[in-house]
Amino acid sequence: MLVKKTVSFLLRLALVAGCLLYAFWGIDFGQLWQTVVQYNEVAVFWTTVFSFVGYAVMALRLNFLSGFVAGNWLCFKAFLMSMAVNNIVPAKLGELAKAFYLRRECRFSLSRSITMVFWERFFDLNAILAMGLVVAFHFKLKMAFVPLAAAVGGIWAALWVVWAYPDFVGRLIVKMPSNRLAEFLAELKLQVLHGVTPGFILLLGLYTAICWLLYAGSTFLVLLWVAGLPLSWGHAAAVFVISSLGMAMPSSPGALGVFEAAVVFSLGLFGVDQTQSLAAGLVLHMVQFIPVTVAGLLVLVKSGMNLRRIRETDEVME
């Protein structure tokens, strides 16, 4: 376990270091600062406000996954807290923090809470893949999303196996080495067999589509309004998809460095110089990082939850 964690840490460190070098190499920091301070402050403010509209819709989706038991306000706080934890702690512990919070506030089982988070993240991956494939085919980057397509397809195949061969899956669950993993898989099996109807898939897909359209809106506003870059809507969409992949990768807290490198790379595909690209990436990340982290930390402090305990539980679940 220690060797695995050390190797994982070193790989993430190498990724982040490489991305920081790529994004900042050769940058004139005086020129970078001048580019940022010329941005429209009013545009930055309203873009930040708009981002919270997207967070509210993500809370609606989480409430839908709870069977409308948790309530929109509680789900909004759970989402903010998970984002804040992800932004300050590596390894995406925010998802586990969200599950703990829902378990405590709604008296759900931990397996049920984790299953809700699973459906969130899985449909998010489907959304990234769908948008990525459109962008990839349009800009002739077809091979870029093959690994993600394979991963998402594999999960769908696994869910089909659960639906088609429940007895076989039940025997596998009994043999799981971890009780928590077995409980999660048993909960997931029950949902697949009894709760995952065509209506469930359709509604969750609709919620997810709206979530990601609003999430993309923040990127569009920063690139086209705040920074005023000469991009088409298609170019902005490509930047959003590539930067979203950067955010989704396990790396540094809040994907610091990786996100900026993804924005610089994607804008470079469309002829935007490195200084303008990095300035836009930094401001976009600031809009997505600072307000939600401050709000989420306030929720975390008020909840009385302990990050150390969450991390220890994550180790047990591994």
Phi, psi and chi 1 to 4 in degrees:
 res  aa     phi    psi   chi1   chi2   chi3   chi4
   1 MET       -  -44.0  179.8   65.5   70.7      -
   2 LEU   -63.7  -42.5  179.2   59.8      -      -
   3 VAL   -62.9  -42.1  173.0      -      -      -
   4 LYS   -61.4  -45.2  177.9 -177.5  175.6 -178.2
   5 LYS   -66.2  -37.9  -76.2 -175.1  171.8  -66.1
   6 THR   -65.2  -45.0  -57.9      -      -      -
   7 VAL   -63.1  -42.6  171.0      -      -      -
   8 SER   -61.4  -43.7  175.4      -      -      -
   9 PHE   -62.7  -44.0  170.9   76.7      -      -
  10 LEU   -66.1  -37.4  -68.8  175.5      -      -
  11 LEU   -66.2  -42.8  -72.0  174.5      -      -
  12 ARG   -64.9  -40.7  -68.6 -161.4  -55.1  -91.2
  13 LEU   -62.1  -43.2 -176.8   62.5      -      -
  14 ALA   -63.7  -40.5      -      -      -      -
  15 LEU   -62.2  -47.9  172.2   64.1      -      -
  16 VAL   -64.8  -42.9  173.5      -      -      -
  17 ALA   -61.8  -43.7      -      -      -      -
  18 GLY   -62.7  -41.3      -      -      -      -
  19 CYS   -66.5  -41.0  -72.4      -      -      -
  20 LEU   -63.1  -42.6  -73.0  171.1      -      -
  21 LEU   -61.8  -43.4  -77.9  173.6      -      -
  22 TYR   -61.8  -45.2  173.5   80.2      -      -
  23 ALA   -73.7  -36.4      -      -      -      -
  24 PHE  -104.9   -6.6  -75.2   88.5      -      -
  25 TRP   -62.5  124.6 -171.9  -95.3      -      -
  26 GLY    78.7    7.9      -      -      -      -
  27 ILE   -75.5  136.4  -76.1  -70.3      -      -
  28 ASP   -87.8  105.7 -177.3  -30.6      -      -
  29 PHE   -67.4  -29.3  -72.8   92.7      -      -
  30 GLY   -64.2  -44.3      -      -      -      -
  31 GLN   -66.9  -37.6 -175.1  179.9   -4.7      -
  32 LEU   -61.1  -44.9  176.9   65.9      -      -
  33 TRP   -64.0  -42.2  174.9 -108.7      -      -
  34 GLN   -62.5  -36.3  -72.8  -58.9  -43.3      -
  35 THR   -65.4  -42.9  -57.8      -      -      -
  36 VAL   -68.0  -44.4  170.8      -      -      -
  37 VAL   -69.6  -15.3  -63.2      -      -      -
  38 GLN   -82.8   -7.4  -71.3  174.2    4.2      -
  39 TYR   -68.0  153.5  -73.6  166.5      -      -
  40 ASN   -73.4  112.9 -173.2  -28.1      -      -
  41 GLU   -64.7  -36.6  -64.9  175.8   -4.2      -
  42 VAL   -64.2  -39.6  174.4      -      -      -
  43 ALA   -64.2  -39.8      -      -      -      -
  44 VAL   -63.4  -42.1  172.3      -      -      -
  45 PHE   -61.8  -49.9  171.3   78.7      -      -
  46 TRP   -71.0  -28.9  -74.9  112.5      -      -
  47 THR   -66.4  -39.2  -60.6      -      -      -
  48 THR   -64.1  -43.8  -57.4      -      -      -
  49 VAL   -60.0  -44.0  172.0      -      -      -
  50 PHE   -61.0  -36.5  177.8   82.2      -      -
  51 SER   -61.0  -32.8   68.2      -      -      -
  52 PHE   -72.8  -23.5  -84.8   81.2      -      -
  53 VAL   -63.6  -42.6  175.6      -      -      -
  54 GLY   -62.2  -39.7      -      -      -      -
  55 TYR   -63.3  -35.9  -57.4  152.7      -      -
  56 ALA   -64.8  -38.6      -      -      -      -
  57 VAL   -69.5  -35.4  175.6      -      -      -
  58 MET   -63.2  -33.5  -68.6  179.8 -176.3      -
  59 ALA   -67.1  -38.4      -      -      -      -
  60 LEU   -60.9  -40.3  -68.3  176.5      -      -
  61 ARG   -64.5  -42.4 -179.9  179.7   63.9  169.5
  62 LEU   -64.1  -38.4 -173.8   59.1      -      -
  63 ASN   -64.7  -37.9 -167.2   24.9      -      -
  64 PHE   -59.7  -42.9  163.4   73.0      -      -
  65 LEU   -67.1  -23.6  -71.8  169.6      -      -
  66 SER   -83.4    0.9   77.5      -      -      -
  67 GLY    75.0   25.6      -      -      -      -
  68 PHE    59.3   31.5  -61.7  104.6      -      -
  69 VAL   -92.2  -39.4  172.2      -      -      -
  70 ALA   -70.1  -35.2      -      -      -      -
  71 GLY    93.9  146.2      -      -      -      -
  72 ASN   -65.6  -40.7  -66.9  -32.5      -      -
  73 TRP   -66.8  -43.6  177.3 -121.3      -      -
  74 LEU   -62.9  -41.7  179.9   66.6      -      -
  75 CYS   -67.1  -33.9  -71.2      -      -      -
  76 PHE   -63.5  -44.7 -175.4   61.4      -      -
  77 LYS   -65.3  -39.5  -68.4 -169.7  -68.0 -177.7
  78 ALA   -63.0  -39.6      -      -      -      -
  79 PHE   -66.7  -45.7  174.2   80.9      -      -
  80 LEU   -59.6  -43.0  -67.1  178.3      -      -
  81 MET   -64.4  -41.6 -176.4  179.4   64.1      -
  82 SER   -64.6  -38.8   70.7      -      -      -
  83 MET   -64.7  -42.6  -71.2  -70.7  -69.6      -
  84 ALA   -63.1  -44.1      -      -      -      -
  85 VAL   -64.3  -42.8  173.5      -      -      -
  86 ASN   -61.3  -30.5  -79.3  -21.7      -      -
  87 ASN   -81.2  -16.7  -75.3  -17.3      -      -
  88 ILE  -117.4  -13.1   62.5  173.8      -      -
  89 VAL  -127.8  135.4 -179.0      -      -      -
  90 PRO   -71.1  171.6   26.5  -34.0      -      -
  91 ALA    75.0   18.5      -      -      -      -
  92 LYS    56.4   41.6  -58.3  -66.8 -177.0 -176.6
  93 LEU   -69.7  -12.7  -78.3 -178.9      -      -
  94 GLY   -60.1  -31.9      -      -      -      -
  95 GLU   -66.6  -40.1  -48.4  -52.5  -28.8      -
  96 LEU   -69.9  -36.8 -169.0   57.5      -      -
  97 ALA   -62.0  -40.5      -      -      -      -
  98 LYS   -61.7  -43.0 -177.8 -166.2  -59.5  179.3
  99 ALA   -63.2  -42.1      -      -      -      -
 100 PHE   -61.4  -44.3  -92.8  101.1      -      -
 101 TYR   -63.3  -44.1 -173.4   69.4      -      -
 102 LEU   -66.7  -37.6  -70.2  170.2      -      -
 103 ARG   -62.4  -44.1 -178.3 -171.2   69.0  165.3
 104 ARG   -72.4  -44.8 -165.8 -176.5   68.5  175.9
 105 GLU   -76.6  -31.5  -62.5  -62.1  -37.6      -
 106 CYS  -108.0   -2.3  -57.3      -      -      -
 107 ARG    58.5   35.0  -58.9 -168.1 -179.3  -79.2
 108 PHE   -78.1  159.6  -66.6  156.6      -      -
 109 SER   -72.1  153.9   65.7      -      -      -
 110 LEU   -62.3  -36.1 -176.1   58.4      -      -
 111 SER   -63.9  -37.6   57.5      -      -      -
 112 ARG   -66.9  -42.7  178.1  179.4  176.7 -177.2
 113 SER   -62.8  -42.8  -61.9      -      -      -
 114 ILE   -67.0  -34.1  -67.4  176.0      -      -
 115 THR   -64.6  -39.6  -56.0      -      -      -
 116 MET   -59.8  -44.4  -69.3  165.9   56.4      -
 117 VAL   -65.3  -36.5  174.1      -      -      -
 118 PHE   -58.4  -47.4  162.9   78.5      -      -
 119 TRP   -64.6  -37.2  -73.0  113.3      -      -
 120 GLU   -56.5  -57.2  -90.0 -168.5  -48.7      -
 121 ARG   -66.4  -37.5  -64.0  -71.3   73.8   81.9
 122 PHE   -65.0  -44.3  178.3   47.9      -      -
 123 PHE   -71.9  -27.3  -91.4   70.7      -      -
 124 ASP   -63.4  -41.9  -75.1  -17.7      -      -
 125 LEU   -62.1  -39.8  -75.0  176.2      -      -
 126 ASN   -62.5  -38.6  -80.4  -87.6      -      -
 127 ALA   -65.9  -45.5      -      -      -      -
 128 ILE   -60.8  -41.9  -66.0  175.2      -      -
 129 LEU   -63.7  -45.4  176.7   61.3      -      -
 130 ALA   -60.6  -48.1      -      -      -      -
 131 MET   -66.8  -38.3  -65.8 -177.3  -64.8      -
 132 GLY   -64.5  -39.4      -      -      -      -
 133 LEU   -66.4  -38.6  -70.0  176.3      -      -
 134 VAL   -62.4  -47.6  171.4      -      -      -
 135 VAL   -64.5  -41.9  169.6      -      -      -
 136 ALA   -62.6  -43.3      -      -      -      -
 137 PHE   -70.9  -35.3  -84.8   87.0      -      -
 138 HIS   -68.1  -40.4 -177.8   71.6      -      -
 139 PHE  -104.5   15.5  -66.6  104.7      -      -
 140 LYS    57.6   47.6  -55.7 -172.1 -175.1  -35.8
 141 LEU  -119.9   45.7  -59.1  169.6      -      -
 142 LYS   -61.1  -31.8  -61.5  177.9 -176.1  178.8
 143 MET   -79.6  -14.3  -65.4  -58.3  -65.2      -
 144 ALA   -63.6  -29.0      -      -      -      -
 145 PHE  -110.1   13.2  -68.3   89.8      -      -
 146 VAL   -61.6  -46.1  168.8      -      -      -
 147 PRO   -60.0  -42.1  -23.8   34.9      -      -
 148 LEU   -65.7  -41.1  179.3   59.6      -      -
 149 ALA   -61.6  -39.6      -      -      -      -
 150 ALA   -65.3  -40.9      -      -      -      -
 151 ALA   -66.2  -47.5      -      -      -      -
 152 VAL   -64.4  -42.6  172.2      -      -      -
 153 GLY   -61.9  -37.6      -      -      -      -
 154 GLY   -63.8  -38.4      -      -      -      -
 155 ILE   -67.9  -42.8  -64.4  174.0      -      -
 156 TRP   -59.8  -41.6  -82.7  115.1      -      -
 157 ALA   -62.9  -41.3      -      -      -      -
 158 ALA   -63.8  -41.0      -      -      -      -
 159 LEU   -64.5  -36.4  -67.6  174.4      -      -
 160 TRP   -64.7  -40.0  178.9   82.4      -      -
 161 VAL   -61.1  -41.6  169.7      -      -      -
 162 VAL   -59.6  -42.8  171.8      -      -      -
 163 TRP   -70.8  -40.5  175.9   78.4      -      -
 164 ALA   -82.8  -29.8      -      -      -      -
 165 TYR  -131.6   64.6  -56.8  101.0      -      -
 166 PRO   -63.6  -35.5   22.3  -33.5      -      -
 167 ASP   -67.2  -42.6  -66.9  -22.9      -      -
 168 PHE   -61.9  -44.3  169.0   72.6      -      -
 169 VAL   -64.6  -38.4  172.2      -      -      -
 170 GLY   -59.2  -39.9      -      -      -      -
 171 ARG   -67.4  -34.7  -69.5 -166.4  -65.9  -88.3
 172 LEU   -67.4  -39.6  -70.8  179.6      -      -
 173 ILE   -62.1  -40.9  -68.8  174.0      -      -
 174 VAL   -60.1  -28.7  171.2      -      -      -
 175 LYS   -90.4    2.0  -63.5  178.7 -180.0  178.9
 176 MET   -62.1  138.4  -71.0  -65.9  106.1      -
 177 PRO   -73.6  -17.3   26.3  -34.6      -      -
 178 SER  -115.4  131.8  164.7      -      -      -
 179 ASN   -64.5  -40.0  -71.7  -25.3      -      -
 180 ARG   -64.9  -41.1  -69.7 -168.0 -177.1  -83.0
 181 LEU   -63.8  -42.1  177.3   59.1      -      -
 182 ALA   -62.4  -41.9      -      -      -      -
 183 GLU   -63.6  -42.7  -70.0  171.7    3.7      -
 184 PHE   -62.0  -46.9  161.3   68.0      -      -
 185 LEU   -65.5  -36.3  -67.7  175.1      -      -
 186 ALA   -65.4  -41.8      -      -      -      -
 187 GLU   -63.7  -43.4  179.8   72.0   31.5      -
 188 LEU   -62.8  -40.7 -176.8   60.7      -      -
 189 LYS   -60.8  -44.6  174.6 -171.6  169.7 -174.1
 190 LEU   -61.3  -41.1  -74.1  174.7      -      -
 191 GLN   -66.2  -42.5  -72.3 -157.9   10.1      -
 192 VAL   -62.7  -40.2  169.4      -      -      -
 193 LEU   -76.9  -33.6  -66.9  177.9      -      -
 194 HIS  -121.3  -20.5  -55.2  -67.7      -      -
 195 GLY  -114.0  -20.5      -      -      -      -
 196 VAL   -88.9   83.0 -178.4      -      -      -
 197 THR   -96.1  167.2   63.2      -      -      -
 198 PRO   -55.1  -35.4  -28.1   35.9      -      -
 199 GLY   -65.6  -40.5      -      -      -      -
 200 PHE   -60.9  -48.3  172.7   86.1      -      -
 201 ILE   -61.3  -43.0  -63.3  -66.6      -      -
 202 LEU   -64.8  -47.4 -179.9   62.3      -      -
 203 LEU   -67.3  -42.2  -77.7  174.1      -      -
 204 LEU   -64.6  -38.0 -176.8   53.2      -      -
 205 GLY   -64.0  -38.6      -      -      -      -
 206 LEU   -67.6  -46.6 -179.2   60.1      -      -
 207 TYR   -56.6  -44.5  -86.5  113.4      -      -
 208 THR   -65.1  -40.8  -58.8      -      -      -
 209 ALA   -61.0  -43.5      -      -      -      -
 210 ILE   -65.9  -42.1  -63.7  172.6      -      -
 211 CYS   -55.7  -47.0  -72.5      -      -      -
 212 TRP   -76.9  -28.9  -80.5   84.7      -      -
 213 LEU   -63.9  -42.6  -76.7  173.1      -      -
 214 LEU   -69.8  -38.1  -68.4  172.1      -      -
 215 TYR   -62.6  -42.2 -173.9   32.9      -      -
 216 ALA   -64.3  -32.0      -      -      -      -
 217 GLY   -57.4  -37.2      -      -      -      -
 218 SER   -62.9  -41.2  -63.3      -      -      -
 219 THR   -64.9  -43.6  -60.1      -      -      -
 220 PHE   -60.9  -43.5  -81.3   60.9      -      -
 221 LEU   -64.0  -42.4  -71.6  171.9      -      -
 222 VAL   -66.9  -46.4  168.8      -      -      -
 223 LEU   -69.7  -42.8  -63.5  178.9      -      -
 224 LEU   -95.3  -27.6  -57.0  178.4      -      -
 225 TRP  -105.7  -56.3 -175.5   22.4      -      -
 226 VAL   -64.8  -53.8  175.8      -      -      -
 227 ALA   -87.0  -22.0      -      -      -      -
 228 GLY    62.0   38.1      -      -      -      -
 229 LEU   -75.8  146.3  -62.3  177.6      -      -
 230 PRO   -79.8   72.7   30.0  -34.3      -      -
 231 LEU  -120.2  150.9  -59.7  171.6      -      -
 232 SER   -82.1  169.2   68.1      -      -      -
 233 TRP   -62.7  -35.7  -73.8   82.2      -      -
 234 GLY   -65.0  -40.5      -      -      -      -
 235 HIS   -62.9  -44.3  -66.9  159.7      -      -
 236 ALA   -62.5  -37.6      -      -      -      -
 237 ALA   -64.2  -39.4      -      -      -      -
 238 ALA   -64.2  -41.7      -      -      -      -
 239 VAL   -62.0  -41.8  174.3      -      -      -
 240 PHE   -61.7  -45.8  167.9   70.0      -      -
 241 VAL   -64.8  -45.7  172.3      -      -      -
 242 ILE   -66.9  -40.9  -65.1  172.5      -      -
 243 SER   -68.3  -31.3   63.4      -      -      -
 244 SER   -65.9  -37.6  -64.3      -      -      -
 245 LEU   -62.6  -39.3  -78.1  175.6      -      -
 246 GLY   -61.7  -40.1      -      -      -      -
 247 MET   -67.2  -33.5  -74.6  -67.7  -73.2      -
 248 ALA   -78.3  -18.2      -      -      -      -
 249 MET   -72.7  136.5  -67.6  176.9   63.4      -
 250 PRO   -66.2  115.2  -16.5   30.0      -      -
 251 SER  -149.9 -116.2   54.4      -      -      -
 252 SER   -91.9  164.2   57.4      -      -      -
 253 PRO   -56.8  128.9  -26.4   35.2      -      -
 254 GLY    69.6   11.0      -      -      -      -
 255 ALA    57.2   31.5      -      -      -      -
 256 LEU   -60.7  130.4  -69.5  171.7      -      -
 257 GLY    92.9  -50.8      -      -      -      -
 258 VAL   -67.9  -43.0  178.9      -      -      -
 259 PHE   -62.6  -47.0  178.8   83.7      -      -
 260 GLU   -61.4  -41.2  -76.2   74.4   14.2      -
 261 ALA   -63.3  -39.3      -      -      -      -
 262 ALA   -64.0  -40.4      -      -      -      -
 263 VAL   -67.9  -44.1  173.3      -      -      -
 264 VAL   -61.5  -43.8  169.2      -      -      -
 265 PHE   -62.6  -49.0  168.5   77.1      -      -
 266 SER   -68.3  -40.1   53.0      -      -      -
 267 LEU   -68.3  -31.9  -74.9  174.6      -      -
 268 GLY   -62.6  -28.1      -      -      -      -
 269 LEU   -62.3  -23.9  -64.9  175.1      -      -
 270 PHE  -111.7   19.8  -50.0  119.2      -      -
 271 GLY    84.0   11.8      -      -      -      -
 272 VAL   -82.6  131.9 -179.8      -      -      -
 273 ASP   -69.4  163.1   70.8   67.2      -      -
 274 GLN   -63.0  -39.7 -174.5 -178.0    2.1      -
 275 THR   -64.9  -47.1  -60.2      -      -      -
 276 GLN   -64.2  -38.8  -73.9 -173.3  -49.0      -
 277 SER   -64.1  -46.2  -61.5      -      -      -
 278 LEU   -67.0  -39.6 -177.7   55.7      -      -
 279 ALA   -60.5  -45.6      -      -      -      -
 280 ALA   -64.5  -40.5      -      -      -      -
 281 GLY   -64.6  -41.0      -      -      -      -
 282 LEU   -65.4  -43.9  -71.9  170.2      -      -
 283 VAL   -67.7  -41.4  171.7      -      -      -
 284 LEU   -61.1  -42.8  175.9   57.2      -      -
 285 HIS   -66.4  -38.0 -152.5  171.6      -      -
 286 MET   -61.6  -43.0  177.6 -172.3   70.4      -
 287 VAL   -62.8  -38.9  166.7      -      -      -
 288 GLN   -85.8  -13.7  -64.7  177.7  -15.2      -
 289 PHE  -105.4  -55.0 -175.7   94.9      -      -
 290 ILE   -67.9  -54.9  -63.8  176.4      -      -
 291 PRO   -61.3  -45.7  -21.7   34.2      -      -
 292 VAL   -69.5  -31.0   71.4      -      -      -
 293 THR   -69.1  -44.1  -59.1      -      -      -
 294 VAL   -61.6  -47.3  172.0      -      -      -
 295 ALA   -63.7  -42.4      -      -      -      -
 296 GLY   -67.3  -36.5      -      -      -      -
 297 LEU   -66.7  -34.5  -73.1  177.1      -      -
 298 LEU   -62.7  -40.9  -69.6  174.8      -      -
 299 VAL   -64.2  -43.4  174.7      -      -      -
 300 LEU   -61.6  -46.4  179.0   64.5      -      -
 301 VAL   -62.4  -44.4  170.2      -      -      -
 302 LYS   -66.5  -30.7 -170.3  172.9 -178.5  179.9
 303 SER   -72.3  -23.7   73.1      -      -      -
 304 GLY    77.9    9.4      -      -      -      -
 305 MET   -74.1  154.5  -68.9  177.7   58.0      -
 306 ASN  -115.9  121.0 -170.0  -50.1      -      -
 307 LEU   -64.5  -34.4  -77.7  179.4      -      -
 308 ARG   -63.3  -40.7 -175.2  178.0   65.7 -179.9
 309 ARG   -66.7  -38.4 -177.7 -175.2  172.6 -164.3
 310 ILE   -63.1  -42.7  -65.7  171.0      -      -
 311 ARG   -64.7  -40.3 -173.0 -179.4  -67.6  108.1
 312 GLU   -64.3  -37.9  -70.5  171.3   -9.2      -
 313 THR   -66.4  -37.3  -56.6      -      -      -
 314 ASP   -61.0  -40.2 -179.8   57.0      -      -
 315 GLU   -64.9  -39.8  -67.3  172.9   -3.7      -
 316 VAL   -65.0  -41.2  170.2      -      -      -
 317 MET   -67.5  -33.4  -66.7 -176.8   71.0      -
 318 GLU   -62.2      -  -73.3 -173.9    8.2      -
